[in-house]
């Protein structure tokens, strides 16, 4: 509707309105989070969680509506027909730009449970955001280094056990855990430095995904293998906000995670680790071929 405006003005309006949206919703989210923290009644906390997820859903929904208002963007979404908000998912995606996150939220926000990330436990102390993440039930990881375990062998296995306990609440409420398996955005420099065997991807980091399946294998059996492609070239977040991105292809493949990887001991079982890394490498090779095909078909 407002796509006729100059690109920098659209970018400024997008940033301003997202900031206003955040300032409106954040105090309400923090108020409910504080009530959830202060009143340790299970039924009340469950009710607070529903309210908090709804607040986050509306926040993302407003941002999505804003993009529709400001931009004329063609979405080519594939494989989203069978998704459900009543199912548990692990989502991974190739990572090309900070624009990936709002693009994925645009596609998945109303189709599956709210996206959540595993966070380092130290992040719970971040002012305001830490309590918001806790209130939204973002799972906090408990990870001990190899050096710590060497000094204190009794710590072995405690990481998974602590995270499993933290994720116990998800057993009865559908959840989506999200992770960029590459760990960082793709750039030609990083690609060359890694000597990546893939044309369009960096090497995947299997450890984080393995940790999720190890901790939540009883709950999450389904992975959404998302491939995002920008036929007009890889944009920056400012390009996205300014409306310079005209077409985005998002291909979603629903995959059942092999049973042997659910609840696995990735850190301490070498055979399992090699098998899982091989499986991830095969997924990534398929994704690389898929990106090449999409790009050729969109030229």
N, C-alpha and C positions, 0 to 999 in steps of 0.2 A: 504493500500500500504506500509506504514512504520510500520505496526504492529509488525514486527520482532524485532524492536529496544527494548532495555531494558526499563521497565516501568518508572523508574525515568527519563530517558532521554526523553521519550515521554512527561512526565509531564512538564519537563523544557522547551521543545520546544513549548508545548501548551501555557504555561504562557508567554513565550517570544513573540510568534507570535500574541497572543491576545493583548499584550501590544503594539506591533508595529502597529497592526490594529487600536487600540484605538488612538494612537498618530497621525496616518495618518488622521483619520476621525474627531477627536474632533476639531481641529482648523477650519476645513471647516464648521462643525456644528455650532461652536460658531460664525463664521463670518456671516453666514446666520441668526443666532439668533439675532445678534447685529443689522443687517439691519432691521429685523422684528421689533425690539424694537424701533429703531430710526425713522422708516417711518410708521406712523400710518394711512396708506391707506388700507382700507379693502381688496380690490382686491389684492394689493401687499402682504399683510400679508397672505392671503389665498394661494397665489403662493409660498410664503416662507414655509408655513406649508407642502405643497406637497413635496418640495425639502428636507425639514428636515426629514420627514417621510421616504423618499427614502434613505437618508443617513443612518438613523437608520436601515432600512431594509437591506441595503448592509453590514452594520457592523455585524448584526446578521448572515446574510448569509455567510460571510467570516468565522465566527467562526464555523458555521455548516460544511462548506466545510473542515475546518481544522480538525474537529473531524473525518470526513470520511477518510481523508488522513492518520491520525495517528493511528486510531483504527479499529478493526474488531468487530463491535457491531451489534447484531441482534435486530431489532426493531419489536415489535408486536403492531401495531397501529390499533385500532378498533373504528369504528364510525366516521371516518373523511371524509367519502365519500361525504356528503351533505354540507360541510362547504363552506362558500363563503366570499370573501373579500369585497363584497358589502352589507354585513349584519352587524347589531349592535349586540354585544354579551357582556354578563357578564360571566367571566370564574372563576371558583373556583376549587381547587385541594387539595388533602391531601398533607401534607408537611412532608417529611421524611429526606431530606438532601438538602444541598445547590446545589447538582447536579440536583435537581428538576427543577431549573430555566433554565439552558441551555438545559435540556432534553425537557421541554415544548416548549421553543423557537424553538428547532429543528423541532418539530412536527407541530407547529402552524404558524411559521413565514410566509410561503407562502400561507397559507390556509385561514387566517382571517386577519382583520386589525391589525396593530401593537399593541402589548400589552401595556397598560398604567395603571398606579397605582394612586389611590387617595393618595395624600400626605398632610401632615400637612402644613398649610400656612407658618409656620416659616421656612420650608425648602427652600423656595424660596431665602433665603439669603445665602445659602451654596455657597461658591465661585465656579464659573464656572458651576457646576452642576445645581445650582438653575436656572440660565438663560437658560440652556439647557432644563431642565424639562419644564420651562415656554414656551419655543419656540416650544417644541414638544407637547404642549397642554395637559400636564399631569394636571388633575384637582386638585386644591388645596382646601382642606377642611377648612371650617370655623366652628369651634366647640367651643361653650361656655360651661363652666362647670355648674353643677347644682347650685353651690354656686354663680356664677356670675349672673345666671338668677334669683336666689332668691333675690339678691340685686337690680337687674335691670330687672324687669318683662318685660319691653319693648323689651328685647333681645330674648324672647321666639319666636321661629319660624324663627329667623333671619339666623340661620345656614343653614337650608335647602334652604331658599330663596337666600342667597348669593351663595351657591354652584350651585343651579339651573341656576342662571345668568351666572356663570363661565362656565357651561356646555352647554350653549345655542349654542355655535359654533358647537357642535356635532350633532345638529338637521339635518344638511344637509351633514355631512361627516361621513360615517360609522366609528365606533370606537369599540375597545375592552377594557373593564375595567377588570383588573385581581386582585384577592384577595385570599390569603391563609386563609380560614375560621378558621383554627385552631389557627392562629396567631403566631405560633412558630413551630419549628421542633419537630417531635415525638422523644422522648427518653423513655426508660423504666422507668427512674426516674420520669419524668414529668407525665407519664401515671399513675404511682402508686400514686404520690402526688395528682393528680386530682381525683383519684378513678374513672377513666373514665369507663363508662358502655360499651365501645367498646373495642374489642380485639386489633385492629390494628390502632386505631385512638385516638387522644385527643378530648376533648369536643369542639365542634364548637362554635365560638363567633359570634352570630347572628347580633350584633349591627352594625358592619361595612358593612355587606351585606345589611342590612335593610336601612342604610343611602344611599347607592347607588341606591336602588330601590325607595327610597323616593325622591331623588333628580333627578333621570334620568328615572323615570318610563314611561314617555311619549316616550322615545327613545329606551330604552333597555327592550325588552320583552322576550328575549331568553337567557337562561343560558346554558353554557357548563359545565356539571358536569364531571370533569376530574379525573380519578383514575390512579395513577402511582404506579407501583409495580416493585420491583427489585427482581426477583426470586433467585438470588445468594446472597441476603442479602443486607441490607441498607448500601450504600457506603457513603464515604465522598467525598467532591469535589476533593480532591487530587487523590482519587481512580479513579474518572471519568476522570480526565485530564491525568492520567497515562495509561488509557486503561484497567484497571482491571475489569471494568464493561462489561460483555459479553452479557447481554440480559436485555431489558427494555420492560415492557408491559405498554401501555398507552391506557386506555379504556375511550372513550368520549361518554357521553350521552347528547343528545340535549333535553332540557326541556323548555317548555313554562312556564314562571313565572305566577302563578295564578293572575288573574286581580285584586283581592282584595289587593294585596301587591304592586301594581304599584302606586307610589305617596303617599304611606301610611305615617301616622304620628306615627312612631314607639315609639318615646320618650314619647309622651303625651297620647297615647291611650292604656290602659292596655290590653283590649281585643285583639286588633290587635297585640300587643307585644307577648302575650301568644300564639296566633294562629300562628304567624310567627315562634316562637321558636319551636313549635310543628312540623311545616312543615320541618324546618331545621333538627330537630332530626330524623325525618323519613328518610330524604335523607341520613343522616349520618349512620343510621342503615343499609340501603340498600348498601351503599358504603363499610361498614365493612364486610358484607356478600360477596360482590363482591371480595374484596381483599382476603378473605379466600378461595373462589372458585378458583381464579387465582393461588394462591400459591399451592393449592392441585394439580391443573392440570399441574403445571410446576415442580413438584418434580420428 
